[in-house]
Amino acid sequence: MPKSFLQNMRHAGLISALVMAPCLAINAGVVSAETIQAQLLKAPKVPAPITRTQPATVVVNLEASEWEGLISDDNRMEFWGINGMVPAPMIRVMVGDTVEVNLKNKKDSKQSHNLDFGKATDGAALVSAEPGKEAKLTFKATKQGLFIYQSSTAAPSNIEHLLSGMYGLILVEPVGGLKPVQVEYYVMQSEFYLKDGKKNDTLPFSIDRVKAADASHIVHNGHMTALVKVPLRSKVGETTRWFYGNAGVNFESSWHVIGEMLDRVWPGGDVSKAPLESVQSTLVGTGEATIGEFKGEMPGTFVSVDHSLFRTEKGALGLLKIDGPTNAELFKGL
């Protein structure tokens, strides 16, 4: 792809951000007297639940960067991510909040980077920063639900951004927050398209594999064994809530926890509606997120998968270890 074309696309994204950001700031309305610094944690950790009932201004400080890191135990790749994380940290706000996003792009970045929060508000909400620069966006969180925020320049220049790690989840809770549970986790399914190589190689991006829908890796939380080497944990009797995203770009995810039923599922992350109940597997589209939860009734190791099970060989799985006593009345081997 010609370098001039990519530069034009990046500049177009920057110009659109500069045009839109002042308008969004004007439309954000009266800023709340309370200002809160967003808690930004590495997946699978999530920010603390919201218990307040009054809107606030939530300040979200993000930094885009590019680095080489492990995609598996055998190989590395060049990630483009936020706050040194892939996926980017989950952002947690309440409907009616004013969200102030401060995006820095590290000086040694080679790329312009941007993030689109338009799914959580009415209209476009794009912020863009050139290497070594900083930009600000203010928007009103008007849409309840769980959404993916992501890089969003004009296609096809955004594909490598999306497939290098420029995405995360933003949860817009109802007033007063979601019903409390004992345990919450953040899991993102991601696709990576890398050329073949030998052990210990740094594998380069392959646009040909993208076009052929031939993912080299389909992983949970940015690494083939991220949730295998360090399993998620809960206890018998606890309800575990999952904020589950699918960054895409080619495959839907049929999310399932082997050995468990999802007691409640909010398809598409829509918390404005009543959840579905007793769900075996739930479909999560590309660029979409969902919320699912269940109460652990028995101890054991449960496997979270994309039920297109061949993808487990590419990394699409994680473990949940539930500790506690066995309930012989519920289940026992004969």
C-alpha positions in Angstrom: 0.0 0.0 0.0 1.5 3.4 -0.9 2.9 5.3 2.0 1.3 8.5 0.9 -2.2 6.9 1.0 -1.6 5.7 4.6 -0.4 9.2 5.6 -3.5 10.8 4.0 -5.7 8.4 5.9 -4.0 9.2 9.2 -4.2 12.9 8.5 -7.9 12.5 7.7 -8.5 10.8 11.0 -6.6 13.6 12.8 -8.5 16.3 11.0 -11.8 14.7 11.8 -10.9 14.4 15.4 -9.9 18.1 15.5 -13.2 19.0 13.9 -15.4 16.7 16.1 -13.8 17.1 19.5 -14.7 20.8 20.1 -18.3 20.0 19.0 -18.5 17.1 21.4 -17.1 19.1 24.2 -19.8 21.7 23.6 -22.5 19.1 23.5 -21.4 17.4 26.7 -23.5 19.7 28.7 -22.9 20.9 32.3 -19.9 19.1 33.8 -20.5 17.5 37.1 -18.9 19.0 40.2 -17.3 15.6 41.0 -14.3 14.6 39.0 -13.0 11.0 39.2 -9.8 9.5 37.8 -10.7 6.3 35.9 -9.2 3.1 37.4 -7.3 1.5 34.5 -6.2 -2.1 35.1 -4.7 -4.9 33.0 -7.1 -7.6 31.9 -8.5 -9.8 33.3 -8.9 -7.2 36.2 -11.8 -4.8 36.0 -12.4 -1.4 37.7 -14.4 -1.3 40.9 -18.2 -1.4 40.5 -20.1 1.8 40.4 -22.4 2.6 43.4 -23.0 6.3 42.9 -26.3 7.7 41.6 -25.1 11.2 40.4 -23.2 11.8 37.2 -19.5 12.7 37.4 -16.7 13.7 35.1 -14.5 10.7 34.6 -10.9 11.4 33.5 -9.4 8.6 31.4 -5.6 8.9 30.8 -4.4 6.7 27.9 -1.1 6.3 26.1 -0.6 4.7 22.8 2.7 2.9 22.1 4.3 0.2 19.9 6.5 -2.6 21.3 7.6 -6.1 20.7 6.1 -8.7 23.0 5.3 -12.4 23.3 2.2 -13.6 21.4 3.0 -17.2 22.5 5.7 -19.0 24.5 7.6 -19.4 21.2 7.2 -16.2 19.3 7.0 -12.4 19.5 5.2 -9.8 17.5 5.0 -6.0 17.3 2.0 -4.9 19.4 0.3 -1.5 19.1 -1.6 -0.9 22.3 -2.8 1.3 25.1 -1.0 1.8 28.4 1.4 -1.0 27.4 -1.5 -3.5 27.4 -3.3 -5.7 24.8 -6.2 -5.5 25.2 -6.4 -1.9 26.3 -7.8 -1.4 29.9 -11.5 -1.6 30.5 -13.1 1.8 31.2 -16.1 1.8 33.6 -18.5 4.8 33.7 -22.2 5.5 34.5 -24.8 6.7 32.0 -24.9 10.5 32.2 -21.2 10.8 33.0 -19.0 13.2 31.1 -15.9 11.2 29.9 -12.7 13.1 29.4 -10.2 11.1 27.4 -6.6 12.3 27.3 -4.7 10.3 24.6 -0.9 10.6 24.4 1.1 8.9 21.6 4.6 8.0 22.7 7.4 10.0 21.0 9.0 6.8 19.6 5.8 5.6 17.9 6.0 5.3 14.2 2.3 5.5 13.7 -0.5 8.0 14.3 -3.0 6.4 16.7 -6.6 7.1 17.4 -9.5 5.7 19.4 -13.3 5.7 18.7 -15.8 5.8 21.5 -18.8 6.5 19.3 -20.7 3.3 20.5 -21.1 4.7 24.0 -22.5 8.1 23.0 -24.8 9.8 20.4 -22.6 10.4 17.3 -18.9 10.2 16.5 -16.3 10.4 19.3 -12.9 10.1 17.8 -9.6 11.2 19.3 -6.3 11.1 17.4 -2.7 11.8 18.3 0.5 11.9 16.1 3.7 10.5 17.6 4.9 12.6 20.5 1.6 14.5 20.7 -1.4 14.6 23.0 -5.1 15.1 22.2 -8.3 15.4 24.3 -11.8 14.3 23.7 -14.9 14.9 25.9 -18.2 13.1 25.4 -21.3 12.3 27.2 -21.9 8.6 28.0 -25.5 8.3 26.8 -25.8 4.6 25.8 -26.0 1.9 28.5 -24.1 -1.2 27.8 -20.7 -2.9 27.2 -19.0 -1.7 24.1 -15.6 -2.1 22.3 -13.6 1.1 21.8 -11.0 0.8 19.1 -8.8 2.4 16.5 -11.0 3.7 13.7 -9.4 5.4 10.8 -10.6 5.0 7.2 -10.4 1.4 6.0 -8.2 -0.3 4.9 -5.5 1.6 6.9 -7.1 0.7 10.2 -6.9 -3.1 9.8 -3.3 -3.4 11.1 -4.2 -1.1 14.0 -7.1 -3.4 15.0 -5.0 -6.5 14.5 -2.1 -5.2 16.5 -4.0 -4.5 19.7 -5.7 -1.1 19.5 -9.0 -2.0 21.3 -10.6 -2.3 24.7 -13.9 -2.4 26.5 -16.0 0.5 27.9 -18.8 -0.3 30.3 -21.6 2.3 30.7 -23.6 1.2 33.7 -27.1 2.2 34.6 -27.6 4.7 37.4 -26.5 3.1 40.7 -24.5 0.4 38.8 -25.1 -3.2 38.0 -26.4 -5.7 40.6 -23.4 -6.6 42.7 -21.7 -10.0 42.3 -18.7 -11.5 44.1 -16.2 -11.8 41.1 -15.8 -9.9 37.8 -13.4 -10.5 35.0 -12.5 -8.9 31.6 -11.8 -11.2 28.7 -11.1 -10.2 25.1 -10.9 -12.6 22.2 -8.4 -11.3 19.6 -7.3 -12.4 16.1 -3.7 -12.0 14.9 -2.4 -12.6 11.4 1.3 -13.2 11.4 3.7 -14.8 8.9 5.1 -18.2 9.7 8.5 -18.4 11.3 10.8 -20.4 13.5 10.8 -20.7 17.3 12.0 -17.4 19.0 11.3 -15.4 15.8 9.5 -12.1 15.8 6.6 -12.7 13.4 5.6 -9.9 11.0 2.1 -8.9 10.1 0.5 -10.6 7.1 -2.2 -8.7 5.2 -2.5 -11.8 2.9 -3.6 -13.9 5.9 -6.1 -11.3 6.8 -7.7 -11.4 3.4 -7.8 -15.2 3.5 -9.3 -15.2 7.0 -6.4 -17.4 8.0 -5.6 -16.3 11.6 -2.3 -17.5 12.9 -3.5 -16.9 16.5 -6.9 -16.4 18.1 -6.3 -15.7 21.8 -7.8 -14.5 25.0 -6.2 -11.4 26.6 -3.3 -11.0 24.2 -1.4 -14.2 24.6 -2.0 -17.9 23.7 -1.7 -19.0 27.3 -2.6 -15.8 29.2 -5.6 -17.4 31.0 -4.0 -20.9 31.2 -0.8 -20.1 33.0 -2.7 -17.7 35.3 -6.2 -19.1 35.6 -9.2 -17.0 36.7 -10.4 -18.0 40.2 -13.6 -18.0 42.2 -15.2 -20.1 45.0 -18.2 -22.4 45.2 -21.3 -20.2 45.9 -19.8 -17.1 44.2 -21.3 -15.6 41.1 -18.7 -14.8 38.5 -19.5 -12.1 35.9 -17.6 -12.0 32.6 -17.2 -8.9 30.5 -16.4 -10.7 27.2 -15.4 -8.9 24.0 -14.6 -10.0 20.5 -12.2 -7.7 18.8 -12.5 -9.5 15.4 -12.1 -8.8 12.5 -13.1 -12.0 10.7 -14.7 -14.4 13.2 -17.7 -14.5 15.5 -17.1 -16.1 18.8 -19.5 -18.7 20.2 -18.5 -18.2 23.9 -19.1 -21.2 26.2 -17.8 -22.3 29.6 -17.3 -26.1 29.5 -19.0 -27.7 32.5 -21.2 -24.7 33.3 -24.3 -22.9 32.1 -24.5 -19.1 31.9 -27.2 -18.2 34.4 -27.7 -14.8 32.8 -26.5 -13.3 29.5 -26.9 -9.7 28.2 -26.5 -10.2 24.5 -24.6 -7.4 22.8 -23.8 -6.1 26.3 -27.2 -4.4 26.4 -27.9 -3.8 30.2 -31.1 -1.8 29.4 -33.0 -5.0 28.8 -33.6 -8.1 30.9 -31.0 -10.8 30.5 -31.5 -14.2 28.8 -31.4 -17.1 31.3 -29.8 -20.6 31.3 -27.7 -20.1 28.2 -25.2 -22.8 27.0 -23.3 -20.7 24.4 -23.7 -17.2 23.3 -22.7 -15.6 20.0 -20.5 -12.6 20.2 -20.1 -10.8 16.9 -17.0 -9.2 15.6 -16.4 -5.8 17.2 -19.1 -6.7 19.8 -19.2 -7.5 23.5 -21.5 -9.4 25.9 -22.0 -9.9 29.6 -22.5 -13.3 31.1 -22.5 -14.6 34.7 -23.1 -17.8 36.6 -22.9 -19.1 40.1 -20.3 -21.8 40.8 -22.0 -24.9 42.3 -19.1 -27.3 42.2 -15.3 -27.1 42.5 -13.1 -27.8 39.6 -11.4 -26.4 36.6 -13.7 -25.0 33.9 -12.6 -24.1 30.4 -13.8 -20.9 28.7 -13.7 -21.4 24.9 -14.9 -20.2 21.6 -17.1 -23.2 20.7 -15.6 -23.3 17.2 -13.3 -25.6 19.0 -10.5 -25.8 16.4 -9.7 -22.3 17.6 -8.5 -23.6 20.9 -5.4 -24.8 19.1 -4.7 -21.2 18.1 -5.2 -20.0 21.7 -8.9 -19.3 22.2 -9.3 -20.7 25.7 -8.9 -19.9 29.3 -9.3 -21.6 32.7 -11.5 -20.8 35.7 -10.6 -22.6 38.9 -13.5 -22.8 41.4 -12.4 -23.8 44.9 -14.6 -25.2 47.6 -16.5 -28.3 48.9 -18.1 -30.8 46.6 -21.9 -31.1 46.7 -22.6 -34.8 46.5 -26.3 -34.2 46.2 -25.8 -32.2 43.0 -23.2 -34.5 41.3 -21.1 -37.5 42.1 -19.3 -40.2 40.0 -20.7 -43.7 40.0 
